[in-house]
Amino acid sequence: MSITQQYVLDTYRARQLGEPAPPAPGAHDWQLAREWRDYRQFRAVVAEPPVHGRIRQALGRLLHPRPRSTC
């Protein structure tokens, strides 16, 4: 039985019993795709190695500025 046939059967049964119709197949696919993308981006940020090189030096200068000499 295909997904469409199962959906039609479930809709028919729900109508006979006076219950609300089930969601159509694929109704929540975009939401699932967004959640999966967000999860992958989160895991990439968590798993990323620490910053090195020029970026780390620039961040260090911003976070810990040295006092200027008054000569």
Rosetta blueprint (number, residue, H / E / L):
1 M L
2 S L
3 I H
4 T H
5 Q H
6 Q H
7 Y H
8 V H
9 L H
10 D H
11 T H
12 Y H
13 R H
14 A H
15 R H
16 Q H
17 L H
18 G L
19 E L
20 P L
21 A L
22 P L
23 P L
24 A L
25 P L
26 G L
27 A L
28 H L
29 D H
30 W H
31 Q H
32 L H
33 A H
34 R H
35 E H
36 W H
37 R H
38 D H
39 Y H
40 R H
41 Q H
42 F H
43 R H
44 A H
45 V H
46 V H
47 A H
48 E L
49 P L
50 P L
51 V L
52 H L
53 G L
54 R H
55 I H
56 R H
57 Q H
58 A H
59 L H
60 G H
61 R H
62 L H
63 L H
64 H L
65 P L
66 R L
67 P L
68 R L
69 S L
70 T L
71 C L
